[in-house]
Amino acid sequence: MDHHGGKIERVRNEMEGLKVLESGLVPVYRDSEWQVVDARELHGFLESKRQFGNWIEDRVDKYGLVEGEDYVLVFNKTGKNPSGGRPAKDYLLTLDVAKELCMVENNERGRQARKYFIAVEKAYRESLVMIPRDYAAALRAHADEVERRELAEKQRDIAIRTKAEIGSRREATAMATASSAVRKVTYLEDRLGEGKNWKQCKAVPWVLDYFAPSKGMWSVLGKKMAALSVDMGYEVRKIEDEKYGNLNAYHVDVWEEMRCRVDTDQNMMGKYRRELAS
């Protein structure tokens, strides 16, 4: 078993001056330098079936524990054993030794106690780092902490702004790209008479709901759409179609008006109406 090499002999004479560092699973005591554990209290928590005296003496012998380095012996105040016989003695173990004895116990209680001791030791060390030695040290510690927080806040704010700016640029680029693409598609569709704003006769689905398709019907419908476009102040656009050659395209507002007139005037283009066509 590893030894830390330090001497804890004086703890023997300062037993009454020890303070409880942690009173959890197994009490941990401390003086100005050492953290120690009462071996008898550790034995009780581990629920060993062996008598305490046999258990601790076996551990001392088996793992080569050195008195004054790994533990100290402490006799009760009266120097007598309440059960008779030789004076009762207790062992104060260093925290490192207590952890190792928990490990070699090789059971759940031992593992639980070892983790507990590690947590106690870590918390104690962190508390020592945080406690200033004097007023000047306290001021320096406070100033350092304020500076650290301000730096962290500045870095956080810069990161947030940078992320927002990058996000905004990406979004703007994406929107501009999408908008440009949409404009190109819309332009091409309008040029073909299949867009949202301009449509040639055969690109309007509702026409065939009213009229039976024929060369004469398309011709008459085109003339009426051209005249209505002039009345409503819209141009008639010329488009090129691979199948039909040059075609006229009319604004959607004109198409909407034409549909209203077809609905209200049952005689409009009567000879081409589906209900009249044979």
C-alpha positions, -999 to 999 in steps of 0.1 A, spaced: 0 0 0 13 34 -9 22 58 19 22 96 16 52 99 39 39 127 61 37 124 99 4 126 117 18 117 152 7 150 167 -29 142 159 -27 117 188 -23 146 212 -49 168 196 -78 144 194 -101 167 214 -92 195 190 -104 177 159 -133 192 140 -159 173 120 -153 180 84 -182 159 71 -207 139 91 -222 118 62 -218 81 57 -187 80 79 -176 110 98 -144 127 85 -124 148 110 -98 174 104 -73 196 122 -53 224 105 -36 199 82 -50 164 82 -82 147 74 -87 115 93 -113 88 98 -120 67 129 -113 31 119 -139 18 143 -166 40 126 -155 29 92 -156 -8 103 -192 -3 115 -203 12 82 -186 -16 62 -207 -41 82 -177 -64 85 -186 -97 103 -151 -98 119 -144 -83 153 -130 -48 150 -97 -56 167 -90 -86 144 -101 -67 113 -80 -36 118 -49 -55 130 -51 -77 99 -54 -47 76 -24 -30 93 -3 -62 90 -15 -73 55 -11 -39 38 20 -27 57 4 3 73 29 24 93 20 40 126 26 78 125 23 79 87 -8 60 78 -26 60 112 -22 69 149 -33 50 179 -57 68 203 -66 53 237 -99 63 254 -97 90 280 -97 67 310 -71 44 294 -93 15 303 -114 -9 283 -151 -8 294 -153 -45 288 -122 -52 309 -88 -64 298 -63 -42 281 -71 -5 275 -93 0 244 -75 17 215 -88 33 184 -71 39 151 -73 73 133 -67 66 96 -56 91 70 -82 97 44 -60 80 17 -57 48 39 -95 49 46 -101 50 8 -78 20 2 -93 -1 30 -127 6 14 -114 -6 -19 -99 -39 -6 -131 -46 12 -145 -54 -23 -182 -50 -16 -209 -25 -23 -206 -7 11 -168 -4 5 -173 11 -30 -200 35 -16 -177 47 12 -147 52 -11 -167 74 -35 -180 93 -5 -144 99 8 -133 111 -26 -161 136 -28 -154 149 7 -117 153 -2 -125 171 -34 -149 195 -18 -124 203 10 -96 210 -14 -118 233 -35 -129 252 -3 -92 258 6 -86 273 -29 -115 296 -25 -107 309 10 -84 340 8 -55 342 33 -59 378 42 -78 410 32 -55 419 3 -58 383 -10 -96 386 -8 -95 419 -28 -74 403 -54 -96 372 -56 -127 394 -59 -111 415 -87 -100 384 -106 -135 370 -103 -151 402 -116 -126 404 -145 -132 367 -153 -170 372 -154 -167 404 -175 -145 386 -200 -168 356 -201 -198 379 -207 -179 398 -235 -170 366 -252 -205 353 -249 -220 386 -264 -194 385 -293 -203 348 -300 -240 356 -300 -236 386 -323 -213 367 -346 -238 338 -348 -267 362 -354 -247 380 -382 -237 348 -399 -273 335 -396 -287 368 -411 -262 367 -440 -270 331 -448 -307 338 -446 -304 369 -468 -283 350 -494 -308 321 -494 -338 344 -497 -321 363 -525 -312 331 -544 -346 317 -539 -362 350 -549 -341 352 -581 -350 316 -590 -387 323 -584 -385 354 -606 -368 334 -634 -394 306 -632 -423 331 -631 -408 350 -661 -405 318 -681 -440 306 -672 -454 340 -682 -435 338 -714 -451 304 -720 -485 315 -711 -486 291 -681 -477 315 -653 -497 331 -625 -501 364 -643 -504 356 -680 -521 326 -696 -529 315 -731 -563 299 -738 -553 263 -735 -535 269 -702 -568 278 -684 -584 246 -670 -620 260 -665 -624 267 -702 -631 231 -710 -656 229 -682 -678 252 -702 -669 247 -738 -663 217 -761 -628 220 -777 -627 228 -813 -607 250 -837 -636 274 -840 -641 276 -802 -605 285 -796 -606 312 -823 -638 328 -810 -626 327 -774 -593 343 -784 -610 372 -801 -633 378 -771 -603 378 -747 -584 402 -769 -614 426 -771 -619 423 -733 -582 430 -726 -584 462 -746 -615 472 -726 -598 465 -693 -566 482 -703 -543 452 -705 -519 443 -733 -521 410 -752 -488 393 -750 -473 372 -778 -457 339 -768 -440 312 -788 -452 277 -786 -433 248 -801 -465 230 -812 -488 259 -821 -464 286 -831 -472 322 -820 -500 324 -794 -517 352 -775 -515 353 -736 -540 373 -716 -538 387 -680 -554 367 -652 -577 396 -644 -591 394 -679 -596 357 -675 -614 362 -642 -638 388 -658 -644 364 -688 -654 336 -664 -679 359 -646 -694 368 -680 -696 331 -691 -713 323 -658 -739 351 -660 -746 350 -698 -756 315 -708 -758 325 -744 -722 336 -747 -705 314 -772 -737 293 -770 -729 270 -799 -697 259 -783 -713 252 -748 -709 217 -736 -746 214 -728 -755 225 -763 -727 209 -782 -735 176 -798 
